[in-house]
């Protein structure tokens, strides 16, 4: 999943979402949010594409929530509330690991 160079620079790594859809890593300067990419060609390995670099966890989590909402098929406020609740429940087990 991560190259040897990435492993050496990374202070921690947390996978989020179904099938490890998102990866949060950090080095001594920033938090990094990456999304899993599945190649269309058979035989190619999955990889993670960096979606953003953040100076704090709060901004990373806000960005992740916004990305998840924008990529959903929400059409009503009620559906948005339901999606936000699902995102909260998904992230809650990791909050202590990420935030400390």
N, C-alpha and C positions, 0 to 999 in steps of 0.2 A: 504494500500500500504506500509506504513512504520510502523515499530513497535513503541511502545511508547518510548522505549529507543532511537531509531534512531531519533525520533522527538525532544526529549529533547536535543540531541547533535548537531542537524543540525541547522545551521544559516540561510540557505535558501535552497529552492528546486525548480528546473526548469525542466520541462519535454520538451523533444525535439522529433521531428520526427512524422511520422504518427502513430496514436494510442498510443502516449506517449512511443515510442520505446526506448528512452534513458532518463535517469534521471541524472541530475547534482546536487549534494549536496555539502555542505561545512561545515566544522567545523573550529575551531580556528587554525588548523594546516595544512589543506589540502583541495583540491577539489577532489571530488569522482565522477567518471563516472561509471554508471551502465546500463546494458542492460536488457530490459524486456524479461522474459522467460515465455512461455506459456506451462504448463504441458500437456503431451499427454493424461493423465488419466482424465476422466470426473469428475467434482466435485472438482477438486483441483484448488486453487487460483493461479492467475498469481503472479510472484515475480520478483525481480530485482537482477541480479548477478553482483557483482562488477567487472568491467573490468580494472580499474586502479585507482591509487592514484597519484595526481599531486600537486606540490608545487605552480604552477601558472596556470592561465586560458589558456595562450597561448599554453602550452604543452598539456593541456587537449583537446583543440580544434584541434590541430595538430593530436593528437592520434585519435580523433573521425573521422576526415576526412580520415585518413589512413585506419581505420577500415571499413568505408563505401566504400572506393574505393576497398579494398581487397575483400569485400563481394559482389561486383558487377560483372556483366558479361562483363566487358569492354574488347574489343579486338583491338581498334584503338585509336589513339591520339585524333581524333575528338570526339569519344564517351567519352573519359576521360574529355575533355573540357566541354562537355555537362553535365556530371555527376558533375564536380566541380562547374559549374554554378548553378545547382540544389541544391547542398549542401549549397553553399553560400546563395542562396535565402531562403533556409529553416532555416539557422542559424541567418540570419540578424535580424529578429524581436527580438531575444533573446540577441543579443550582448550587448545592453545597460543594460539589467538586470544582465547578467553574469559579464561583464567587469566593468560596473558602469559608 
